[in-house]
Amino acid sequence: MQNHTIPAMADQRPVLYTYFRSSCSARVRIALNLKGIDYVARTVNLLRQEHRSDSYTGKNPNGLLPFLVVDGQGLSQSVAILEYLDERFPQKPLLPSDSLQRASVRAIVGVICCDIQPLQNMRVLLALPEDQRAEHARSVIASGLAVVERMLEKTAGLFCVGDEITMADCCLIPQLYNAHRFGVNMAAMPLIRAIEERTGKLDAFRRAHWSRQPDCPQELRGSDFSR
């Protein structure tokens, strides 16, 4: 985790640098909402390469999203941010008290955040011929979610691990945005689909959805909240 001191501001609310289509940013949006933390969203347009600007990389040298300024510090990497938020703001914990369940949460988070998302993100897709991008993303997401589904057979209750929302759910649902976007067939993933349906009824997840973000183009607003 990169840690950079940011000058104090009059408004002490956390500031989240985010992009509406960024699934990594959505993980943090969900967590902030679940914990009832009011924050300021500052949008960074990835398509316009705003994340490569001097003004942004001066704050976040890796030039990626999300980036959270909280307690006068700048934090990068979504999972590190989730861990920090859970320790700093213990209300609505995102990790179970049981050590084995915590390990299960982190294992699911690892599959999503290490084995799926990095292989189908914008940097990877733009390096491929345009006519191969959708199929590549669809294949990576489908195979990765199949692994998650098998893991959930051992861990799931109402949500990914037991009956309480955890970091695993914060990471799973944004990955499903991309699954729908690229047309992944999830018919053989009943546990994932059930969790998606349950979280889709919760305000914290609905407000974090890409179609409700301030930088979402008008023509895309009002989309199905499960997609």
C-alpha positions as CSV (number, residue, x, y, z in Angstrom):
1,M,0.0,0.0,0.0
2,Q,1.3,3.4,-0.9
3,N,0.8,6.0,1.8
4,H,1.2,9.7,1.0
5,T,0.5,12.6,3.3
6,I,-2.1,14.9,1.8
7,P,-2.5,18.5,2.9
8,A,-5.3,19.0,5.4
9,M,-8.5,20.4,3.9
10,A,-11.4,22.3,5.5
11,D,-13.8,19.5,4.6
12,Q,-12.7,16.5,6.6
13,R,-14.8,14.0,4.7
14,P,-12.8,11.2,2.9
15,V,-12.2,11.9,-0.7
16,L,-12.5,9.0,-3.2
17,Y,-10.9,9.3,-6.6
18,T,-13.1,7.1,-8.7
19,Y,-14.5,6.3,-12.2
20,F,-18.0,5.0,-12.8
21,R,-16.9,1.9,-14.7
22,S,-14.0,1.0,-12.3
23,S,-14.9,-2.2,-10.5
24,C,-12.0,-1.6,-8.1
25,S,-13.5,1.8,-7.2
26,A,-16.9,0.2,-6.7
27,R,-15.5,-2.1,-4.1
28,V,-14.6,1.0,-2.0
29,R,-17.8,2.8,-2.8
30,I,-19.8,-0.2,-1.4
31,A,-17.7,-0.3,1.8
32,L,-18.0,3.4,2.5
33,N,-21.8,3.1,2.0
34,L,-22.1,0.1,4.2
35,K,-20.2,1.8,7.0
36,G,-22.2,5.0,6.6
37,I,-19.2,7.1,5.8
38,D,-20.0,10.3,4.0
39,Y,-17.4,11.0,1.3
40,V,-16.6,13.2,-1.6
41,A,-16.3,11.6,-5.0
42,R,-13.8,13.1,-7.4
43,T,-14.0,11.5,-10.8
44,V,-11.0,10.5,-12.9
45,N,-11.8,9.7,-16.5
46,L,-9.8,6.7,-17.6
47,L,-10.7,6.9,-21.2
48,R,-9.4,10.5,-21.3
49,Q,-6.2,9.3,-19.6
50,E,-6.8,11.6,-16.7
51,H,-5.2,9.0,-14.4
52,R,-1.9,9.7,-16.1
53,S,-1.9,13.4,-15.5
54,D,0.7,15.0,-13.3
55,S,-2.0,16.4,-11.0
56,Y,-3.2,12.8,-10.3
57,T,0.1,10.9,-10.3
58,G,1.4,13.6,-7.9
59,K,-1.1,12.2,-5.4
60,N,-1.1,8.6,-6.5
61,P,2.2,7.6,-8.2
62,N,0.8,4.3,-9.6
63,G,-1.8,6.3,-11.5
64,L,-4.6,3.7,-10.8
65,L,-8.0,3.8,-9.2
66,P,-9.3,3.9,-6.6
67,F,-7.4,6.4,-4.4
68,L,-8.8,7.4,-1.1
69,V,-7.7,10.4,1.0
70,V,-8.7,9.8,4.6
71,D,-7.3,11.0,7.9
72,G,-4.9,13.2,6.0
73,Q,-3.4,10.2,4.2
74,G,-3.6,9.0,0.6
75,L,-4.3,5.2,0.2
76,S,-4.2,3.2,-3.0
77,Q,-5.1,-0.4,-3.9
78,S,-8.7,-1.3,-3.2
79,V,-8.1,-4.3,-0.9
80,A,-5.7,-2.3,1.2
81,I,-8.3,0.5,1.4
82,L,-11.0,-2.0,2.5
83,E,-8.7,-3.4,5.2
84,Y,-7.9,0.1,6.5
85,L,-11.6,1.2,6.5
86,D,-12.5,-1.9,8.5
87,E,-9.9,-1.2,11.1
88,R,-10.4,2.5,11.3
89,F,-14.2,2.4,11.2
90,P,-15.2,-0.8,12.9
91,Q,-19.0,-0.3,12.6
92,K,-20.5,-2.8,10.2
93,P,-17.4,-5.0,10.1
94,L,-16.4,-6.5,6.7
95,L,-14.4,-9.3,8.2
96,P,-15.9,-12.1,10.4
97,S,-14.7,-12.5,14.0
98,D,-13.9,-16.2,13.2
99,S,-10.4,-16.7,11.9
100,L,-11.3,-19.5,9.5
101,Q,-14.2,-17.4,8.0
102,R,-11.8,-14.4,7.7
103,A,-9.4,-16.6,5.7
104,S,-12.3,-17.7,3.5
105,V,-13.3,-14.1,2.8
106,R,-9.7,-13.2,1.9
107,A,-9.4,-16.3,-0.4
108,I,-12.5,-15.2,-2.3
109,V,-11.2,-11.6,-2.5
110,G,-7.9,-13.0,-3.8
111,V,-9.5,-14.9,-6.6
112,I,-11.5,-11.9,-7.7
113,C,-8.9,-9.2,-7.2
114,C,-5.8,-11.2,-8.3
115,D,-7.0,-13.9,-10.7
116,I,-9.9,-12.3,-12.5
117,Q,-10.0,-8.5,-12.6
118,P,-6.3,-7.8,-13.5
119,L,-6.6,-10.1,-16.5
120,Q,-9.6,-8.3,-18.0
121,N,-9.0,-4.7,-17.0
122,M,-8.7,-1.8,-19.4
123,R,-4.9,-2.0,-19.7
124,V,-5.0,-5.6,-20.8
125,L,-7.9,-5.2,-23.2
126,L,-6.4,-2.2,-24.9
127,A,-3.2,-4.2,-25.6
128,L,-5.3,-6.8,-27.6
129,P,-6.7,-6.4,-31.1
130,E,-10.1,-4.9,-30.8
131,D,-11.9,-7.9,-32.2
132,Q,-10.4,-10.1,-29.4
133,R,-11.2,-8.0,-26.4
134,A,-14.7,-9.0,-25.6
135,E,-14.0,-12.7,-25.9
136,H,-10.9,-12.5,-23.8
137,A,-12.7,-10.7,-21.0
138,R,-15.7,-13.0,-21.2
139,S,-13.4,-16.1,-21.0
140,V,-11.4,-14.8,-18.0
141,I,-14.4,-13.7,-16.1
142,A,-16.4,-16.9,-16.7
143,S,-13.6,-19.2,-15.7
144,G,-12.8,-17.1,-12.6
145,L,-16.4,-16.9,-11.4
146,A,-16.7,-20.7,-11.9
147,V,-14.0,-21.0,-9.3
148,V,-15.7,-18.6,-7.0
149,E,-19.0,-20.5,-7.3
150,R,-17.3,-23.7,-6.2
151,M,-15.7,-21.8,-3.2
152,L,-19.2,-20.5,-2.3
153,E,-20.5,-24.0,-2.1
154,K,-18.4,-24.4,1.1
155,T,-18.8,-20.8,2.5
156,A,-22.0,-19.2,1.5
157,G,-25.0,-18.4,3.6
158,L,-27.1,-15.4,2.6
159,F,-23.9,-13.8,1.3
160,C,-20.4,-15.0,0.3
161,V,-19.3,-16.2,3.7
162,G,-22.1,-16.8,6.1
163,D,-25.1,-14.6,6.6
164,E,-23.3,-11.2,6.9
165,I,-21.9,-9.0,4.2
166,T,-18.1,-9.1,4.0
167,M,-15.3,-7.8,1.8
168,A,-15.9,-10.8,-0.4
169,D,-19.4,-9.4,-1.3
170,C,-17.9,-5.9,-1.8
171,C,-15.5,-7.4,-4.4
172,L,-17.9,-9.9,-6.0
173,I,-20.7,-7.6,-7.0
174,P,-18.5,-5.1,-9.0
175,Q,-17.0,-8.0,-10.8
176,L,-20.5,-9.0,-11.9
177,Y,-20.9,-5.6,-13.5
178,N,-18.2,-6.7,-15.9
179,A,-19.7,-10.2,-16.2
180,H,-22.9,-8.7,-17.5
181,R,-21.1,-6.1,-19.6
182,F,-19.2,-8.8,-21.5
183,G,-22.1,-11.3,-21.7
184,V,-20.9,-14.0,-19.3
185,N,-23.4,-16.9,-19.0
186,M,-24.0,-17.4,-15.3
187,A,-26.8,-19.9,-15.5
188,A,-24.6,-22.5,-13.8
189,M,-23.8,-20.1,-10.9
190,P,-26.9,-20.2,-8.7
191,L,-25.1,-19.1,-5.5
192,I,-23.5,-16.0,-7.2
193,R,-26.8,-15.1,-8.8
194,A,-28.6,-15.4,-5.4
195,I,-26.1,-13.1,-3.7
196,E,-26.3,-10.7,-6.5
197,E,-30.1,-10.6,-6.1
198,R,-29.9,-10.1,-2.4
199,T,-27.3,-7.3,-2.5
200,G,-29.2,-5.6,-5.3
201,K,-32.0,-4.8,-2.9
202,L,-29.6,-3.1,-0.4
203,D,-29.2,0.7,-0.6
204,A,-25.4,0.6,0.0
205,F,-25.0,-1.6,-3.1
206,R,-27.5,0.3,-5.2
207,R,-25.9,3.7,-4.5
208,A,-22.5,2.3,-5.4
209,H,-23.7,1.0,-8.8
210,W,-21.9,2.4,-11.8
211,S,-25.1,3.8,-13.3
212,R,-25.6,6.0,-10.2
213,Q,-22.2,7.7,-10.3
214,P,-21.9,11.4,-11.1
215,D,-19.7,10.7,-14.1
216,C,-21.9,8.1,-15.7
217,P,-23.0,9.3,-19.1
218,Q,-26.7,10.3,-19.2
219,E,-27.6,7.7,-21.8
220,L,-26.4,4.9,-19.5
221,R,-28.2,6.1,-16.4
222,G,-31.2,4.1,-15.1
223,S,-29.7,0.8,-16.2
224,D,-30.7,-2.4,-14.4
225,F,-29.1,-2.2,-11.0
226,S,-28.1,-5.9,-11.1
227,R,-26.1,-5.3,-14.3
